[in-house]
Amino acid sequence: MTKNAFVTGGTGFIGINLVKQLVEQGWDVTALHRSTSDLSTLKQLPVNLAEGSITDLTSLQEVMSSDIEVVFHLAGDTNMWSQNNARQTEVNVTGTKNMVRVSSQKNVETFIHTSSVSAWGAMDGKVTEESPQQGGESWVNYERTKWLSEREALKARNHDTKVVIMNPAMVVGPHDANNWGRLFFALRDDDLPGVTHGNMSVAHVEEVAKAHISAVDQGNDGERYILGGRKCTFAEFVSIITEVSNISAEPKIIPASILKIVAYFQAGISYLTENKPDLTPELAKLMTRNVVYSSDKAKKELGYSIPPVKKSVKDCYEWLVKEELL
């Protein structure tokens, strides 16, 4: 039986991969988009395009039909620059609040909320779904707003809507030119001053999308699922990128303490120039953390799979080449 889905963030990296899989599985998909969104990929798919914004409650009420059964709320602001905190809070927190309100009004059965492992905040060591989240106390606005957005999403349960929260780690793969995919361009242009030994947890975007769909029927109401990946250091990740792409770049290893100093220096200059710096204190924190995210729960309950880091990087690279972006 065909299911009707409403997807926010469908023009984004994870969103496009999700929409493609939903269409392949026979779902009837409505994809929310802003007036300025790039619709080139979605227009190639049999989806209903709905113009609106998660920060505009009225527009949501107008474009979400009453036959929507499942909402996939992926839209979010991943900003890592404090100058944009107000906008990020409006998108991540107020936007989620609006989505919950409209979903409740339309009697949506299931609400799949895409959060992030960042909701756990500054933690070291192994993190599972049972680990206490510290994102609400974080000075990093992205971590704080992801923590807050989860609390807003869970309120949909008060209206008999099933809520499942997805917590992806560092996602890599096709259709990524603006997230970790930017490293290909930085390395090509010799614009990456250095790398650190901070840990990464690299997930493949297609597996992350699959887990979102599995969560509709297999996910437990009110629970979280960490969608982590293979552990590697940031330096190792960059090395894999250069190997796969044949880019001859060898960024220097920079101690975490030095990287953070550089980040604060660039942030200080940005307040004067009002130009976003290449490196922010928030990003430096992300690049230097020493944490491992466990995906055991998602593997067991959602059938989540973690391919090798090299496959995730290779798939991203091949897509960039195919699109003539690299």
C-alpha positions as CSV (number, residue, x, y, z in Angstrom):
1,M,0.0,0.0,0.0
2,T,1.3,3.4,-1.0
3,K,2.3,5.7,1.9
4,N,2.2,9.5,1.7
5,A,5.3,11.3,3.0
6,F,6.0,14.9,3.6
7,V,9.7,15.7,3.5
8,T,11.4,18.9,4.8
9,G,15.0,19.4,3.7
10,G,14.4,17.4,0.6
11,T,16.8,19.6,-1.4
12,G,19.6,19.0,1.0
13,F,22.3,16.3,1.1
14,I,20.6,13.6,3.2
15,G,17.1,14.7,2.0
16,I,17.8,14.1,-1.7
17,N,19.1,10.6,-1.0
18,L,16.0,10.0,1.2
19,V,13.5,11.2,-1.4
20,K,15.2,9.1,-4.1
21,Q,14.8,6.0,-2.0
22,L,11.2,6.8,-1.0
23,V,10.3,7.2,-4.7
24,E,12.0,3.9,-5.6
25,Q,9.9,2.2,-2.9
26,G,6.7,3.5,-4.3
27,W,6.0,6.3,-1.8
28,D,3.9,9.3,-2.7
29,V,6.3,12.1,-1.7
30,T,5.7,15.8,-1.1
31,A,8.9,17.8,-0.8
32,L,8.9,21.2,0.9
33,H,11.3,23.7,-0.6
34,R,12.0,27.4,-0.3
35,S,11.6,29.8,-3.2
36,T,15.4,30.0,-3.5
37,S,16.1,26.2,-3.4
38,D,17.9,24.3,-6.2
39,L,15.2,22.0,-7.6
40,S,17.2,20.5,-10.4
41,T,17.4,17.1,-8.9
42,L,13.9,16.9,-7.4
43,K,12.4,17.9,-10.7
44,Q,13.8,14.8,-12.2
45,L,11.8,12.7,-9.8
46,P,8.0,12.0,-9.6
47,V,7.5,14.1,-6.4
48,N,5.1,16.9,-5.4
49,L,6.9,20.1,-4.9
50,A,5.5,22.4,-2.2
51,E,6.9,25.9,-1.7
52,G,7.1,27.1,1.9
53,S,9.3,27.3,4.9
54,I,9.4,25.6,8.3
55,T,9.8,29.0,9.9
56,D,6.5,30.1,8.3
57,L,3.6,28.3,10.0
58,T,1.0,29.6,7.6
59,S,2.8,28.3,4.6
60,L,3.1,24.8,6.2
61,Q,-0.6,24.7,7.0
62,E,-1.4,25.5,3.4
63,V,1.0,23.0,1.7
64,M,0.7,20.0,3.9
65,S,-2.3,17.9,2.9
66,S,-4.5,16.0,5.3
67,D,-3.6,12.6,3.8
68,I,0.0,12.8,4.9
69,E,0.9,9.8,7.0
70,V,4.6,10.2,7.6
71,V,6.7,13.4,8.1
72,F,10.4,13.2,7.6
73,H,11.7,16.4,9.2
74,L,15.3,16.8,7.9
75,A,15.5,20.6,7.4
76,G,18.0,22.3,9.6
77,D,20.7,24.8,9.8
78,T,24.2,23.4,10.4
79,N,25.9,26.8,10.9
80,M,29.1,26.8,12.8
81,W,29.6,30.5,13.1
82,S,28.2,32.4,16.1
83,Q,27.2,35.4,14.0
84,N,24.4,33.3,12.5
85,N,23.1,31.8,15.8
86,A,19.8,33.7,15.8
87,R,18.9,32.4,12.3
88,Q,20.0,28.9,13.3
89,T,17.8,28.9,16.4
90,E,14.8,30.0,14.4
91,V,15.3,27.2,11.8
92,N,16.2,24.4,14.2
93,V,14.0,25.1,17.1
94,T,11.1,27.3,15.9
95,G,11.0,25.4,12.7
96,T,10.6,22.0,14.5
97,K,8.0,23.5,16.7
98,N,6.0,24.6,13.6
99,M,6.4,21.2,12.0
100,V,5.1,19.5,15.1
101,R,2.1,21.8,15.4
102,V,1.1,21.3,11.7
103,S,1.7,17.6,11.9
104,S,-0.6,17.4,14.9
105,Q,-3.3,19.5,13.1
106,K,-3.1,17.1,10.1
107,N,-3.2,14.0,12.2
108,V,0.1,12.7,11.0
109,E,0.8,9.1,12.2
110,T,4.6,9.1,12.3
111,F,7.1,11.9,12.7
112,I,10.7,11.1,11.9
113,H,13.0,13.8,13.2
114,T,16.5,14.2,12.0
115,S,18.7,15.4,14.8
116,S,22.5,14.8,15.1
117,V,25.0,13.2,17.4
118,S,25.8,16.8,18.3
119,A,22.8,16.7,20.6
120,W,25.1,14.9,23.1
121,G,27.4,17.9,23.2
122,A,31.0,17.8,24.4
123,M,31.5,14.1,25.3
124,D,34.6,11.9,25.2
125,G,34.8,8.2,25.0
126,K,31.9,5.9,23.8
127,V,28.4,7.4,23.3
128,T,25.2,5.3,23.1
129,E,21.6,6.3,23.1
130,E,21.6,5.8,26.9
131,S,24.4,8.4,27.4
132,P,23.1,11.6,29.1
133,Q,22.9,14.4,26.5
134,Q,24.8,17.5,27.3
135,G,23.9,19.5,24.2
136,G,21.6,21.7,26.1
137,E,24.5,23.1,28.1
138,S,26.8,23.6,25.2
139,W,28.2,27.0,24.1
140,V,28.0,25.7,20.5
141,N,24.7,26.8,19.2
142,Y,24.3,23.9,16.8
143,E,24.6,21.4,19.6
144,R,22.3,23.4,21.8
145,T,19.6,23.8,19.1
146,K,19.8,20.1,18.1
147,W,19.2,19.3,21.8
148,L,16.3,21.7,21.9
149,S,14.8,20.5,18.6
150,E,14.6,17.0,19.9
151,R,12.5,18.2,22.9
152,E,10.1,20.0,20.5
153,A,9.8,16.9,18.2
154,L,8.9,14.7,21.1
155,K,5.9,16.9,22.0
156,A,4.2,15.4,18.9
157,R,3.6,12.3,21.0
158,N,1.1,14.3,23.0
159,H,-1.1,14.2,19.9
160,D,-0.9,10.4,19.4
161,T,1.9,10.8,16.8
162,K,4.7,8.3,16.8
163,V,8.0,10.1,17.1
164,V,11.4,8.6,16.2
165,I,14.6,10.6,16.4
166,M,17.6,9.9,14.1
167,N,21.0,11.0,15.2
168,P,23.5,10.8,12.3
169,A,27.2,11.4,12.8
170,M,29.5,12.7,10.0
171,V,27.6,11.8,6.8
172,V,29.4,11.4,3.5
173,G,28.3,10.3,0.0
174,P,26.6,11.3,-3.2
175,H,25.0,14.7,-3.5
176,D,27.4,16.3,-1.1
177,A,29.1,19.5,-2.4
178,N,28.5,21.7,0.7
179,N,29.3,19.6,3.7
180,W,32.2,17.3,4.1
181,G,32.4,17.2,0.3
182,R,33.9,20.7,0.5
183,L,37.2,19.1,1.6
184,F,37.7,17.9,-2.0
185,F,37.7,21.5,-3.2
186,A,39.9,22.8,-0.2
187,L,42.5,20.1,-0.9
188,R,42.5,20.7,-4.6
189,D,42.9,24.4,-4.1
190,D,45.5,23.9,-1.4
191,D,43.2,25.8,0.9
192,L,43.4,23.4,3.9
193,P,46.1,24.7,6.3
194,G,46.2,21.6,8.4
195,V,44.5,18.6,10.0
196,T,44.1,17.1,13.4
197,H,44.0,13.7,15.1
198,G,40.4,14.3,16.3
199,N,38.1,11.4,15.8
200,M,35.4,11.2,13.1
201,S,32.5,8.7,12.8
202,V,31.9,8.4,9.1
203,A,28.4,7.3,7.9
204,H,27.3,6.6,4.3
205,V,24.4,8.9,3.3
206,E,22.5,6.1,1.5
207,E,22.6,3.9,4.7
208,V,21.4,6.9,6.8
209,A,18.5,7.4,4.4
210,K,17.6,3.7,4.5
211,A,17.5,3.9,8.3
212,H,15.1,6.8,8.2
213,I,12.7,4.7,6.2
214,S,13.2,1.7,8.4
215,A,12.3,3.8,11.4
216,V,8.8,4.3,10.2
217,D,7.8,0.7,10.9
218,Q,10.7,-0.6,13.0
219,G,11.7,2.3,15.1
220,N,10.3,2.5,18.6
221,D,8.1,5.5,19.6
222,G,10.0,8.2,21.6
223,E,13.4,6.7,21.1
224,R,16.7,7.8,19.5
225,Y,18.9,6.0,17.0
226,I,22.6,6.9,16.5
227,L,23.6,6.5,12.9
228,G,27.3,6.5,13.4
229,G,30.1,5.1,11.2
230,R,33.6,3.8,10.9
231,K,36.0,5.5,13.3
232,C,39.0,7.4,11.8
233,T,40.9,10.5,12.6
234,F,40.4,13.7,10.7
235,A,43.9,13.3,9.3
236,E,43.1,9.7,8.1
237,F,39.9,10.9,6.5
238,V,41.8,13.6,4.6
239,S,44.3,11.0,3.5
240,I,41.6,8.8,2.1
241,I,40.2,11.8,0.2
242,T,43.6,12.5,-1.5
243,E,44.0,8.8,-2.3
244,V,40.6,8.4,-3.9
245,S,40.8,11.7,-5.8
246,N,44.5,11.6,-6.7
247,I,44.8,15.1,-5.3
248,S,48.5,15.7,-4.4
249,A,48.0,17.5,-1.1
250,E,49.7,16.8,2.3
251,P,48.2,19.0,4.9
252,K,50.3,19.4,8.1
253,I,49.2,17.9,11.4
254,I,48.2,20.7,13.7
255,P,48.0,20.1,17.5
256,A,44.4,20.7,18.8
257,S,45.6,23.6,21.0
258,I,47.0,25.5,18.0
259,L,44.0,24.8,15.9
260,K,41.7,26.3,18.5
261,I,43.9,29.4,18.9
262,V,43.8,29.9,15.1
263,A,40.0,29.5,15.2
264,Y,39.5,32.1,17.9
265,F,41.9,34.5,16.0
266,Q,39.9,34.1,12.8
267,A,36.6,34.5,14.7
268,G,37.9,37.8,16.1
269,I,38.7,39.1,12.7
270,S,35.3,38.0,11.4
271,Y,33.6,40.3,13.9
272,L,35.3,43.2,12.3
273,T,34.9,42.2,8.7
274,E,31.6,40.4,9.1
275,N,32.9,37.7,6.7
276,K,32.5,34.1,7.8
277,P,35.9,32.6,8.6
278,D,37.2,29.4,7.2
279,L,37.8,28.1,10.7
280,T,35.5,28.9,13.7
281,P,35.9,27.9,17.4
282,E,32.8,25.7,16.9
283,L,34.3,23.9,14.0
284,A,37.6,23.5,15.8
285,K,35.8,21.8,18.6
286,L,34.2,19.4,16.2
287,M,37.5,18.6,14.6
288,T,39.3,17.8,17.8
289,R,36.9,15.8,19.9
290,N,37.8,12.3,21.0
291,V,34.5,10.4,20.9
292,V,33.1,7.1,19.5
293,Y,29.5,6.8,18.6
294,S,27.9,3.3,19.0
295,S,25.3,2.3,16.3
296,D,24.6,-1.1,17.8
297,K,20.9,-0.2,18.5
298,A,20.3,1.0,14.9
299,K,22.0,-2.0,13.5
300,K,19.9,-4.4,15.5
301,E,16.5,-2.6,15.2
302,L,16.7,-0.8,11.9
303,G,19.1,-3.0,9.9
304,Y,21.5,-0.1,9.7
305,S,24.8,-0.8,7.9
306,I,28.2,0.9,8.0
307,P,30.4,0.6,4.8
308,P,34.1,1.3,4.9
309,V,35.1,5.0,5.0
310,K,36.8,4.6,1.6
311,K,33.5,3.6,0.0
312,S,31.7,6.7,1.4
313,V,34.5,9.0,0.2
314,K,34.7,7.3,-3.2
315,D,30.9,7.5,-3.8
316,C,31.0,11.2,-2.9
317,Y,34.0,11.8,-5.3
318,E,32.4,9.9,-8.2
319,W,29.2,12.0,-7.8
320,L,31.2,15.3,-7.8
321,V,33.1,14.2,-11.0
322,K,29.8,13.1,-12.6
323,E,28.3,16.5,-11.9
324,E,31.4,18.2,-13.2
325,L,31.9,19.9,-9.9
326,L,35.4,18.6,-9.5
